[in-house]
Amino acid sequence: MLYPLLCLIVLFLSIVLWIYHWENPRCNGKLPPGSMGLPVAGESFQLFTLQYGSLFKTSLVGRQIVVSTDTDVNRVIFQQKGKLVQSWYMDSFDDIVGKENVLSSHGFLHKCLRNLILNLFGSESLKEKQVSEMEELTSKHLRLWSCQQPSMIYDFTVRKLSGCNNEKLRGCSSAFLDGLISFPLNIPGTAYWKCLQGRNKAMRVIKIMLEERRGTLTKKQDKDFLDVALEEMNKAGTILSEQTALDLLFALPFAAFESASSAVVLALQYLQSNPLALAELTCMERETKDSGITWKEYKSMTFTHMVINETIRLGNIVPTIFRKVVKDIEIKDYNIPAGWIILACTPAVHLNPTKYEDPLTFNPWRWKGRELNASSKFFMGFGSGVRLCAGAEFVKQQISSFLHHSVTNYRWTVMKEGMAVR
Ligand code: HEM
């Protein structure tokens, strides 16, 4: 009788201790305010109603988390080069986009992947050549749009990566995109399962593309990502494995397509409801109206850049960025222990009325006289610091080309009202 009773008391005390530790996590200082919520579930269900100020602790799906909408804290975190914090994404995200994806990679591997991407998508490689390629493709796709074939951004990214438009690869994309943001339940029939199936199919196609290219590798001038990746993989002591290259080839078109197409659609929606902005965009003076836009012209399209920044500011395309704390951080009188996740909500500053007057209004003119860079203290739509979006210049150029052609050569009407949910 005594033994079961003792067991019950021990069990009870262990549960009480566990709940106490859950609510009062270990910390070498003061944690930010907030609550850890219920054991395990944390505050997953209340996240969007929490009100503890701009920096608070909580727990979401079993993780210890500090949420930051504080611009200074976010800036400090983004400037870190992996010593205090590391980029972090959920395991289910890594399962889908690949374990060695650029977003989750660190140190030398991250540097190597980032350089490979910037070689293709950074502003140096964009200049004249890309402007004309983009022009040609935009015009072609705008014509195709009348036949309902909107896949411009996806096709262009795949072309830059592999030199061709692979129909089979495009076929895998819809299943993949449906499941990218879904509950990670790998059971036949679920969106997540379909997504992993889509990934497997796409990876088989990409592997064949890489194999075919391996057999025909030549020293050509105009290299795509397959050429560059194979060259890098052939170097002695390289850190780039075949799997990493395949993961990158798989993930980039989707990353580019998802974000850039959202931005284009939002820009059109905002412009449609703001005739003054649409008129100003339409009457851009051209040196020679019949030829394509030059790099110099693209750089001087100030109002277009203002429209793009305003769209990204208002559009919340990337609502949060995650970092994992690798060494205790002292910040603003608080201590964030190693192992915790920081969820940096960059859009909070974009909608802060003290930084942007009447923040929910689409007003491209507010950017007059402000910096139009991809990142500044009050604009982090493309992230900031060492992980600043590697496709920022590329996507801005894509959107500029698209907006210019659609407003100068076409008129559009809204056929069915959509609703953007923030
Ligand atoms: C409007 C469109 C886009 C938005 C709003 C956007 C936003 C972002 C943000 C916020 C980050 C930082 C993530 C972090 O710090 O963890 C990021 C990273 C990245 N983006 Fe974009 N992005 C866009 C388009 C693109 C495109 C078209 C490409 C591909 C060419 C691309 C490639 C990347 C890559 C490779 C990274 C990782 C950089 C690194 O970790 O060093 N993005 N993007």
Boltz pocket constraint, residues with backbone or C-beta under 6 A from the ligand:
constraints:
  - pocket:
      binder: B
      contacts: [[A, 87], [A, 102], [A, 103], [A, 110], [A, 114], [A, 117], [A, 121], [A, 157], [A, 252], [A, 255], [A, 256], [A, 257], [A, 259], [A, 260], [A, 263], [A, 312], [A, 317], [A, 318], [A, 321], [A, 322], [A, 380], [A, 381], [A, 382], [A, 383], [A, 384], [A, 386], [A, 387], [A, 388], [A, 389], [A, 390], [A, 391], [A, 392], [A, 394], [A, 395]]
      max_distance: 6.0
